[in-house]
Amino acid sequence: MAGASLALGLAQLSEKYQAKLNRPLSIAIIEAVAPDANHPGFDARSIAIAHGSVFELTRLGIWPKLASLGTEIENIHISDRGHFGMTELNAEQFNLSSMGQVVELAKVGKVLFDELKQHDIKLYCPATLDTLKTDATGHSLTLSNGQHIRTQLLVAADGAHSKVRQALKQDIEKVEFDQVALVANVQTDKPHQGWAYERFTDTGPLALLPMSSESVQGKSHQPRLSLVWALDSEQAQALKTAPKAEFLASLQRAFGNRAGRFTEVGERVSYPLTLSYMPRPIYHRTVFIGNAAQTLHPIAGQGFNLGLRDVVGLIDAIETVIKHSQQQQQALDIGQHTVIHDYLSLREADRSNTINNVEFLVRGFSNQYWPLVAGRSLGLRLLSWCPPLKAPIAHKAMGWKSA
């Protein structure tokens, strides 16, 4: 999603300055697999697109293509299992129609892939990076299909195991949380009415996001929720393979009845939870964005939203150099040192603050030390008792830039 969003945003930027550019920006995407049911980046998972991200996607001309796929998050309920702390965030309190949207990656992937073909974007698919050679003026890429690309600016949007990062031997820091995320779609016996839930349990956070209804096993319009449940590895493996009834009963005990009775669960998948980040997500004529630059714990649903702010920051840095080159009547070089370091300057504070905030939440709400439990429960209650205190929390939940 990050790479496709960037390419579409740059295509729009190229069209905006078309009359002033000697030639349009030359944009290419290298993609291993076309989106379908088996695409690893656009599988059955859902993600939350925060209100701030919807705003940015609209500005890039992308959200109108995706809007029909979204399910609104109108309210967020936050609770600490077994303790008195709980609070709610409501879109209405902030004069908004929603706090964000939930989309299914499989459907979004197909729309974005089709949209790429409507613009002047060269698509190398199926193809992967084979070799990468760097010199003073750019990069020379050889692809798995034997094709060659020469570029002034290389953007690595190739995920947590970035081949570009490995090829350039760039450092990455990792923090292990000793947790595994169990992910599945579940059904309940009552409509979700736009509610999302974040429940902190003894094993870690349990999140439920509202999804569109779907006909399943002959039953129409069954309410669905996207589940992300943090567990230790032993618990995750046991629940991943447990009989359906046993899994649903365990989920009910951990979450409670606020969302209704859990009646069905889809395919269960799991992955280890790790915070990884590049201290400097730039290199010579190279920028790393999205999961290639940082992967977050899903506790706050900020992964794609932070990655999209990377996208917007890079587009802004490139637009600045386009304007400057026109004013100075210079040849345009979008991979020059100024672009790379302007991007880093634009993104540094937001990246650092978001990463630190997410790690603080994970540590703070996975700890059962009683003074900390009492403090966080009181904090959640204070948010309920004093609504003005909710504004900074809502600001972050809605994906607005953290600076």
Buried (B, 14 or more C-beta within 10 A) or exposed (E): BBBBBBBBBBBBBBBEBEEEBEEBBBBEBBBBBBBEEEBEBBBBBBBBBBBBBBBBBEEBBBBEBBEEBBBBBBBBBBBBBEBEBBBBBBBEBBEBEBBBBBBBBBBBBBBBBEBBEEBEBEBBBEBBBBEBEBEEEBBEBBBBEEEEBEBBBBBBBBBBEBBBBBBBEBEBEEBEBEBBBBBBBBBBEEBBEBBBBBBBBEBBBBBBBBBBBBEBEEEEEBBBBBBBBBBEEEBBBEBBEBEEEEBBEBBBEBBEEEBBEBBBBBEBEBEEBBBBBBEEBBBBBBBBBBBBBBBBBBBBBBBBBBBBBBBBBBBBBBBBBBEEBBEEEEEBBBBBEBBBEBBBEBBBEBBBBBBEBBBEBBEBBBEEEEEEBEEBBBBBBEBBEEEEEBEEBBBBBBBBBBE
